[in-house]
């Protein structure tokens, strides 16, 4: 099963010596594996770039010393000679580990040397198991290594080495042997060498050797070959293997993603635009919420208020399609406030419809928050952030094993966030506690249990009138600090998530995933709604909205059950995903609307009495969705892949009105969502792709004649090109798309004085997108995007709106976040960051009654990281640019002015 990125368990480097010894005229190969012996684990330092531990080796050949293949099968040598008593090899590719070299690996591997070792050449030799990757250096005894698995990739960091080839470039080789997609050796920064081995069907097995004559040698075995190796007989003593655990830091480039296919798939093989936003990028930006983290990939926040949840605009359409580790989390995203990032490892942004795998949702895109997972070695990280407007945020992240054999692991993330604002008497407090426990039941079975507790207590915001902010007002400019609510307003939300993820591998080709989560949400609102019309250009009418009889409830249940299998039909390789999912949302609230005095936006008077109740709504809504889906990734040729998928959904919405039973309603619907995509690689680092996909979302209600509304349907055509450059360090996607949303509800033109609607509306978005992520030079990272979006109304019952632009969608938007970190001399660990974020002019509403001006925001950062200590300063909106986000008809949100925040962190 795949591990989430950033999780270091499963990073195994085997320590094996192959010794060629001459016996007279015969040359016999003897394989030597370190026998079990007492090792002082406390002598293994935890500091430096890697953690080392000794674990039993069970999946590789364990014969000790033999003289022939037949004798290997029959004879067990119970005693192994000391390494320093073995004769040196004669020649060839046999390798010797001296006794002092072994001691260096076992006792000192986690200590980083201060001398940078030069690697002058890289060689690849075929072996009977796969390949030997040789880093040529005369000083291999000074190298320490740190390894991890990411999807189909095995990544090794060597923190005190540099690649210095004659041509001055990095090393890359594609398909050196069957089962290995690509090998890359490149400088991660000025003091770290990175080795990346990408497998075709899974992460390869990597064994570490040492050659006195050549350097450091990695024995690489493709994933498809590991099952062919014999397991130890009961009589044999399983050898000991050196396990190196570490986290790859620095680079923004992530080679694959799971959101588009439900399996770890290289980005080059996905026929749809998808961006992976790594934790390192938003930590460097000093992000405190999801929009901070996603701004660098061109995602625009809709209704950007700290009171609201994660509602974004992607490809012209608002989306609340939020996933939590691949499971629907629509309530968690839209209801519980903005996502806290302390327990998030990375964010995947899939653009366009995704109903084929996740059921009904908005067509613009889907955002998947992938959480941090337990580590197999002790880990501790703590930080404290303070900043403008009384911002302070302490965080804690700890992880490690719970038992001696490391089959039971845990991780705990805790954070507290408090801030005020430039808005009068605004305050926000957020709490997060997120424990996770994983249990490796056996080598093929794993279950992970997770919980998450969120609590948000804050003052709500409703925005300011457009007249007096982005539009002229004869009375002057409305103060941006104005709060149109009263001092006792509140918006409190609590959320408890419980879930598990069960994975079982039947063999190398088939595995099963069963995942479930439930989120219990309670919310309490007590605030005034603004009617977006200014009387006499200064008086704002209001109404009081209050939850009575206790907090409202918005609970969410999600279950996914699928199998993944790899097989051949007619000589074509297939990767099949088939399964079903269940989803339920239960919403209950009892709310009143009351009269409250208007407020003068130029001379506000607070504390006005609340008048009589004007309306009350007390109801329960249940939304159910059952989906059956299948997807097949077919390899038509080594450089040509086809993705086929389809899903059938059966949805039902039931409304129970506790005040007026005549308003009770049940509405069932069903929909089929297809997807087809083609990926062609003319050369290994370039992919050309084309795709067609659909989405749907249920429309609740009936026409004047009583007919149920049909679901809205999103249809997208997309073509694009993806590329990996600079030896795989930098990736990019250029996409061209057309996305059409049909069956949009519009007012009934025959009944203009009623609220009845008809389904004649259509909205279309066309655009071009460019995204770039990765490492330009060692230590220089970048994540950038550009989008041209032409989103407009193409059909409507109101002919005057046809051709209008969709609200909050600029024609042009662009973003850039880049950092550079020094890695040598007295500047080592010092880094700088720069962010430029441009959003063009946007329409404020669907009638295009007013527009919000464009803006260019500049962010900057300076930081220092040395050993365990990190210090950072972040400057947001450096030039104090005044900009707005439209909320609804005639209302806008003013955004934050210039702010500063500082962070001190400690990790080990």
Secondary structure, DSSP 4 states (H G I P E B T S, - for coil): -PPPTT--TT-BEEEEEEEEEEETTEEEEEEEEPPP----GGGS---SS-EEEEEE--SS------SSHHHHHH--------GGGSPPP-STT-----HHHHHHHHHHTTPPPSSPEEE-EEEEEE-SSEEEEEEE-TTGGG---EEEEETTEEEEEETTEEE--TTSS-EEEEEEETTEEEEEEEEEETTEEEEEEEESSSPPEEEEEEETTTEEEEEEE-GGGGGGSPPPPTTSPP-EEEEEE----S-----EESTTTSS-EEGGG-SS-EEEEEHHHHHHHT--SHHHHHGGGTPEESS--TTS---EEETTEEE--EEETTEE-HHHHHTS-SPP-TTEEEEEEEES--HHHH-S--SSEEEEEEE----SS-EEEEEEEEETTTEEEEEEEEEEESSTTS-EEEEEEEEEEEEE-SSTT-EEEEEEEEEEEEEEEETTEEEEEEEEEEEEEE-----EESBTTTB--TT-PPPTT---S-TT-EEEEEEEEEEEEEEEESSSSEEEEEEEEEEEEEEEEEEEEEEEEEETTTEEEEEEEEE-SS-EEEEEEEEEEEEEEEEEETTEEEEEEEEEEEEEEEEEEEEEEEEEEEEETTS----PPEEEEEEEEEEEEEEEEEEEEEEEEEEEETTEEEEEEEEEEEEEEEEEESS-GGG-EEEEEEEEEEEEEEEEEEETTEEEEEEEEEEEE----B-TT-PBPPPEEEEEEEEEEEEEETTTTEEEEEEEEEEEEEEEEEE-TT-TTS--EEEEEEEEEEEEEEEEEEEEETTEEEEEEEEEEEEEEEE-SSGGGTTPBPTT--SEEEEEEEEEE--SGGGTTEEEEEEEEEE--EESSTT---EE--EEEEEEEEEEEETTEEEEEEEESTT----EEEEETTEEEEPP-SEEEEEEEEE-
